[in-house]
Amino acid sequence: MMTEFESPKSFSDRQSKRRATFPSKRVVSVIRRGNTWYLKRNVPKKFDAIEVRKVIWKALSARSEKSAQIEAASVWGHMVWGWERALLTGAFTELQVANVQANRLGCRYLPTSDVAKLPLDKLLERIEASVDGDGKINAELASVLLGGAGRSPRISNLYADFVKIAAQDNPRMSSAQHQKLRQRYDFVIRKLTEAIGDVDPSTLTRIEIFELKNRWLSEVPQISTSTINNRFCTLHHIFDRLRPVREFTLKFEFKEFLIRRPKTKTRPSFSTNWIKSKLLSAGALGGLDTQTRCILLGMINTGLRLSECANLLPNEINLSGATPHLHLQGAFRPLKTHAAYRVIPLLGASLEAFQSSPNGFPDYRDLASLSAKLNTYLTKSGLRETPKHTVYGLRHAFEDRLFDAGVSETMKAVLMGHKSYRPVYGRGPTLEQRAEILKLIAL
């Protein structure tokens, strides 16, 4: 069983190590029906109190058996994690317990309205089974057999449980990251309930969600189609996360309502000439305090994301030795992806910036308004190459210079912190090799 504060990833990792030592005969099976692969596996008996299904069937997105096996193992691991979490936190409903108790009494739990529709003989059987040996009604049995054990869940009830569960997810996230996520979750649930009410999600229909989608589309261009897609993805995450621990069934997936749209252009990158003649000109950044100025300069020759740069801790900044460098370890808060954990040599203006701020930027760690502050300064100082340029364009400019220098895709992925789609062999490029590449493009 998982520990109380264990994340799903660490739980899955621990289970994988255990299986490597003690192979299980009960593998996660995948079955193909038509063009779709499905996960199929029996639910362990210890989860009877929180999962009424005996067998799990779940459609997978994989298109080959091998990738289906990998996806199924991940999906099953997260489901088990959810059930384990429910056992630890008590995040399961009276209705779920009633289902289990009714099954043990040889029948299925039905709400009162359905019990009233039963044939007379079946109804009398339930009434007689609710009577104790002394002729008195057993209230607990009656609530199970006659339909008074629980109420249908409402969106607000489900969301309250989600908040409790989500609070234990991603334990290494900073308070600002958790707050940002909570605000996003609160917002989409509020939008959903404002439109359709605080109803039992099992009663929602595709028509209602399609009408909600059209309502949001009517707000374009005040909001973008990307914003609408983000809302549906967030709703999908919330309800999908709750499925293992709450008793409800959706007739659809929120992801079905995503808007298909052509790929748009990415945010523009600053030209090398603009960086040299404007951003690095004498006094151009004089209106910024030392830390914000060094953050901006630190991004120019490292390609760091703004949050990566601002949240560096002193132990991640190495200015001694023949090759000064940054070792991004996510010490203050987790980085965006696994590939983002990397080593970047320091040269030129970026090296000078970190020499001026060897302890990082404590005043701006975990500060959501930093991007707005820097972009506002660039606007007021006439340092935006076009109105669409933002401080993030420095990262794009870094990649453009790598491309112009003929750097390989593998090396670019290493330096940018991007996922590489080729197998990883060997140790990868050394610090000195990375520094030699950056000498070609450093400003």
C-alpha positions in Angstrom: 0.0 0.0 0.0 1.1 3.5 -0.7 2.1 5.9 2.1 -0.1 8.9 2.9 2.1 11.5 1.3 3.3 9.5 -1.7 2.8 10.9 -5.2 1.4 8.7 -8.0 4.8 8.8 -9.8 6.8 7.6 -6.8 4.1 5.0 -6.1 4.2 3.7 -9.7 8.0 3.7 -9.5 8.0 1.7 -6.3 5.5 -0.8 -7.7 7.7 -1.2 -10.8 10.7 -2.0 -8.7 8.7 -4.5 -6.6 7.5 -6.2 -9.8 11.1 -6.4 -11.0 11.9 -8.4 -7.8 8.7 -10.3 -7.4 7.1 -10.7 -10.8 3.3 -10.7 -10.6 1.3 -13.3 -12.6 -1.6 -10.8 -12.8 -0.4 -8.5 -15.6 -2.4 -5.6 -17.0 -4.0 -7.1 -20.1 -4.8 -5.2 -23.2 -7.5 -6.3 -25.7 -8.1 -5.0 -29.2 -11.6 -4.3 -30.4 -11.7 -2.9 -33.9 -9.0 -0.3 -34.1 -9.1 0.5 -30.3 -7.0 -1.1 -27.6 -8.6 -1.5 -24.1 -7.2 -2.1 -20.7 -9.0 -5.0 -18.9 -8.2 -6.0 -15.4 -10.1 -7.3 -12.3 -10.4 -4.8 -9.4 -8.6 -6.1 -6.3 -11.0 -7.1 -3.5 -9.5 -4.7 -1.0 -11.0 -1.9 -3.0 -14.6 -3.3 -2.8 -15.7 -0.5 -0.5 -14.8 2.3 -3.0 -15.1 0.7 -6.5 -18.3 -1.0 -7.5 -17.0 -2.3 -10.8 -15.6 -5.8 -10.7 -13.7 -5.5 -13.9 -12.2 -2.3 -15.4 -12.5 -1.7 -19.1 -10.9 1.5 -20.4 -10.2 2.6 -23.9 -6.6 3.5 -24.7 -5.2 6.0 -27.1 -2.3 3.7 -28.2 -2.2 2.3 -31.7 0.1 -0.7 -31.2 0.1 -3.5 -28.7 3.4 -2.5 -27.3 2.5 1.1 -26.7 -0.9 -0.1 -25.4 0.8 -2.2 -22.8 2.9 0.8 -21.7 -0.1 3.1 -21.5 -2.3 0.5 -19.7 0.4 0.0 -17.0 0.4 3.8 -16.4 -3.4 4.1 -16.4 -3.7 1.1 -14.0 -1.0 2.5 -11.7 -2.9 5.8 -11.4 -6.2 4.0 -10.8 -4.6 2.0 -8.0 -3.1 5.2 -6.6 -6.5 6.8 -6.6 -8.1 3.9 -4.8 -5.2 3.8 -2.3 -5.6 7.5 -1.7 -9.4 7.1 -1.1 -8.7 4.4 1.5 -6.3 6.7 3.3 -8.4 9.9 3.1 -11.9 8.4 3.3 -12.7 10.1 0.0 -15.5 7.6 -0.9 -19.2 8.0 -0.6 -22.0 6.6 1.4 -23.5 5.6 -1.9 -20.5 3.5 -2.8 -20.5 1.7 0.6 -24.3 1.0 0.1 -23.6 -0.6 -3.3 -21.1 -2.9 -1.7 -23.4 -3.8 1.2 -26.3 -4.4 -1.1 -24.2 -6.8 -3.2 -23.3 -8.7 -0.1 -27.0 -9.1 0.7 -27.5 -10.6 -2.8 -29.1 -7.6 -4.6 -28.2 -4.3 -6.2 -28.5 -0.9 -4.5 -31.3 1.2 -6.0 -32.4 4.7 -5.2 -35.8 5.1 -3.6 -37.5 6.1 -6.9 -36.3 2.9 -8.6 -37.3 0.7 -5.6 -40.8 2.0 -5.9 -41.0 0.7 -9.5 -40.0 -2.9 -8.6 -42.5 -5.7 -9.0 -44.5 -6.2 -5.8 -42.8 -9.6 -5.0 -39.3 -8.0 -5.3 -40.3 -5.0 -3.2 -41.7 -7.3 -0.5 -38.5 -9.3 -0.5 -36.5 -6.2 0.3 -38.9 -5.1 3.0 -38.9 -8.5 4.7 -35.1 -8.6 4.5 -35.0 -5.2 6.3 -36.8 -6.7 9.4 -34.8 -8.0 12.3 -35.6 -11.2 14.1 -37.6 -9.3 16.7 -39.9 -7.9 14.0 -38.5 -4.4 14.0 -37.2 -2.6 11.0 -33.4 -2.4 10.9 -32.7 1.2 9.8 -29.3 0.4 8.4 -30.5 -2.5 6.3 -33.5 -0.5 5.2 -31.3 2.3 4.0 -29.4 -0.1 1.8 -32.3 -2.2 0.6 -35.0 0.5 0.2 -32.8 3.2 -1.3 -32.2 5.7 1.5 -28.4 5.3 1.8 -27.1 8.2 -0.2 -27.9 11.1 -2.5 -26.7 11.5 -6.0 -23.4 13.4 -6.1 -23.4 17.0 -7.2 -20.6 18.8 -9.1 -19.8 20.8 -6.0 -19.6 17.7 -3.8 -17.3 16.0 -6.3 -15.1 19.1 -6.7 -14.7 19.4 -2.9 -13.3 15.8 -2.9 -11.1 16.7 -5.8 -9.6 19.6 -3.9 -8.7 17.3 -1.0 -7.1 14.7 -3.3 -5.3 17.3 -5.5 -3.8 18.9 -2.4 -1.8 15.7 -1.9 -0.7 15.6 -5.6 2.6 17.1 -6.7 3.9 17.6 -3.1 7.1 19.4 -4.4 5.1 22.1 -6.1 5.6 25.6 -4.6 2.7 27.4 -3.0 2.4 29.7 -6.0 2.2 26.7 -8.3 -0.5 25.2 -6.1 -2.4 28.5 -5.9 -2.3 28.9 -9.7 -3.7 25.4 -10.3 -6.4 25.9 -7.7 -7.5 29.2 -9.3 -7.7 27.4 -12.7 -9.7 24.6 -11.2 -12.1 26.9 -9.3 -12.7 29.0 -12.4 -13.7 26.2 -14.8 -16.0 24.6 -12.1 -17.6 27.9 -11.5 -18.1 28.4 -15.3 -19.6 24.9 -15.6 -22.1 25.3 -12.7 -23.1 28.8 -13.8 -24.1 27.4 -17.2 -25.8 24.1 -16.2 -26.3 24.2 -12.5 -24.9 22.2 -9.6 -26.3 18.9 -10.9 -25.4 15.2 -10.7 -22.7 14.9 -13.5 -24.2 11.5 -14.4 -27.2 13.4 -15.8 -25.2 15.7 -18.1 -25.8 15.2 -21.8 -23.7 15.9 -24.8 -26.2 18.5 -25.9 -25.8 20.5 -22.7 -22.0 20.5 -23.1 -22.3 21.3 -26.8 -24.5 24.3 -25.8 -21.9 25.4 -23.3 -19.2 25.2 -25.9 -21.2 27.4 -28.3 -21.7 29.9 -25.5 -18.0 30.1 -24.9 -17.4 30.3 -28.7 -19.8 33.3 -28.8 -17.3 35.1 -26.5 -14.5 34.9 -29.2 -12.5 37.1 -29.8 -12.7 38.3 -26.2 -11.4 34.8 -25.3 -9.4 32.6 -27.7 -10.2 29.1 -28.9 -7.0 28.0 -27.0 -8.6 29.3 -23.8 -11.8 27.3 -24.5 -9.7 24.1 -25.1 -7.8 24.7 -21.9 -11.1 24.8 -20.0 -12.3 21.5 -21.5 -8.9 19.9 -20.8 -9.1 21.1 -17.1 -12.6 19.7 -16.7 -11.5 16.4 -18.2 -8.6 16.3 -15.7 -10.8 17.0 -12.7 -13.5 14.4 -13.5 -11.0 11.8 -14.8 -9.0 12.2 -11.6 -12.2 11.6 -9.5 -13.4 8.5 -11.3 -11.4 6.0 -9.2 -12.8 7.4 -5.9 -16.3 8.6 -6.6 -19.5 6.9 -7.8 -20.6 8.7 -11.0 -20.5 8.0 -14.7 -20.2 10.6 -17.5 -21.9 9.9 -20.8 -19.1 11.6 -22.6 -15.5 12.8 -22.3 -14.9 16.5 -22.0 -12.0 16.2 -24.5 -14.6 15.3 -27.2 -15.4 19.0 -27.3 -12.0 20.3 -28.1 -11.8 22.7 -31.0 -9.7 21.5 -33.9 -7.8 24.5 -35.2 -4.8 25.0 -37.5 -1.4 25.5 -35.8 -0.7 29.1 -35.2 2.6 30.9 -35.3 4.7 30.8 -32.2 5.7 33.8 -30.2 8.3 35.8 -32.2 12.0 35.6 -31.3 14.2 38.7 -30.9 16.7 39.1 -33.8 20.4 39.0 -32.9 20.8 42.5 -34.2 18.1 43.8 -31.9 19.5 42.1 -28.8 23.0 43.5 -29.5 21.9 47.1 -30.5 19.0 47.5 -28.1 18.9 45.1 -25.1 22.6 45.0 -24.6 23.2 48.7 -25.3 24.6 50.9 -22.5 21.9 51.9 -20.0 19.1 50.1 -21.9 18.2 48.1 -18.8 19.1 50.8 -16.3 15.6 51.2 -15.1 15.4 47.7 -13.7 16.7 46.7 -10.3 19.8 44.5 -10.2 17.9 41.2 -9.9 15.4 41.7 -12.7 18.1 43.0 -15.0 20.3 40.0 -14.3 17.4 37.6 -14.9 16.8 39.1 -18.3 20.5 39.1 -19.2 20.8 35.6 -17.8 18.3 34.3 -20.3 20.0 35.6 -23.4 22.9 33.1 -23.6 21.2 30.2 -21.7 17.8 29.9 -23.3 16.3 29.5 -19.9 12.6 29.8 -19.3 11.8 32.8 -17.2 10.6 30.7 -14.3 13.7 28.5 -14.5 16.0 31.5 -14.3 14.1 33.3 -11.5 13.8 30.3 -9.3 17.5 29.2 -9.3 19.0 28.5 -5.9 22.7 29.3 -5.0 23.7 25.6 -5.2 22.5 25.5 -8.8 24.8 28.4 -9.8 28.5 27.3 -10.2 30.8 30.2 -11.0 34.1 28.4 -10.0 36.2 26.2 -12.2 37.2 26.4 -15.8 33.7 26.4 -17.1 31.1 28.4 -15.1 27.7 26.8 -15.5 24.2 26.4 -14.2 22.9 23.0 -13.0 19.2 23.1 -13.1 17.9 20.6 -10.5 14.5 22.1 -9.7 15.7 22.6 -6.2 13.1 25.4 -5.4 10.2 24.0 -7.4 9.8 21.3 -10.0 10.8 22.1 -13.6 8.4 21.8 -16.5 9.6 18.5 -17.9 12.1 15.8 -17.1 14.3 17.1 -20.0 14.4 20.5 -18.3 16.8 19.2 -15.7 20.1 20.1 -17.4 23.5 21.7 -17.3 24.1 25.0 -19.2 27.5 26.7 -19.5 27.6 30.5 -18.8 29.2 32.8 -21.3 29.1 36.5 -22.3 26.4 38.7 -20.9 24.7 35.8 -19.0 28.0 35.0 -17.2 28.3 38.6 -16.1 24.7 38.7 -14.9 25.2 35.6 -12.7 28.5 37.0 -11.4 26.5 40.0 -10.2 23.8 37.8 -8.6 25.7 34.7 -7.5 23.0 33.8 -5.0 20.2 33.8 -7.5 17.2 36.1 -7.3 15.4 35.7 -3.9 13.2 38.7 -4.4 11.6 37.2 -7.5 11.3 33.5 -6.7 7.8 32.1 -7.3 6.6 35.5 -8.3 3.8 35.2 -10.9 3.9 38.9 -11.8 7.6 38.9 -12.9 6.8 38.4 -16.6 4.3 41.3 -16.6 6.9 43.5 -14.9 9.6 42.8 -17.5 7.3 43.0 -20.4 5.9 46.3 -19.2 9.4 47.7 -18.9 10.3 46.5 -22.4 7.2 48.3 -23.7 7.8 51.6 -21.9 11.5 51.6 -22.8 10.8 50.9 -26.5 12.7 47.6 -26.3 10.1 45.3 -27.9 11.1 44.6 -31.5 7.4 44.4 -32.3 4.3 44.6 -30.1 4.0 40.8 -30.2 7.5 40.3 -28.7 7.7 39.3 -25.1 10.6 38.4 -22.8 10.0 34.7 -23.7 11.2 35.7 -27.2 14.8 35.5 -25.7 14.4 31.8 -25.4 13.2 31.5 -29.0 16.1 33.7 -30.1 18.6 31.4 -28.4 17.2 28.4 -30.4 17.3 30.4 -33.6 21.0 31.2 -33.1 21.7 27.5 -32.4 20.0 26.7 -35.7 21.9 29.3 -37.6 25.2 27.9 -36.2 24.3 24.4 -37.6 24.0 22.8 -34.2 22.5 19.2 -34.3 18.9 18.6 -33.2 20.2 16.4 -30.4 22.5 19.1 -29.0 19.7 21.7 -29.4 17.3 19.5 -27.4 20.0 19.1 -24.6 20.6 22.8 -24.4 17.0 23.9 -24.6 15.7 21.3 -22.2 13.4 19.7 -24.8 12.4 16.1 -25.1 14.4 14.2 -27.7 12.5 11.7 -29.8 15.5 9.4 -30.4 16.8 6.8 -28.0 19.3 8.1 -25.4 22.6 6.3 -25.4 25.8 7.0 -23.5 26.6 9.9 -21.2 25.6 12.7 -23.6 27.7 15.9 -24.4 30.2 17.0 -21.7 30.1 20.4 -20.1 33.1 21.4 -22.2 31.4 20.3 -25.4 28.3 22.3 -24.5 30.5 25.4 -23.8 32.2 25.1 -27.2 28.8 25.1 -28.9 27.6 28.2 -26.9 30.8 30.1 -27.8 29.5 30.1 -31.4 26.4 32.0 -30.4 27.1 33.8 -27.1 26.4 37.6 -27.1 
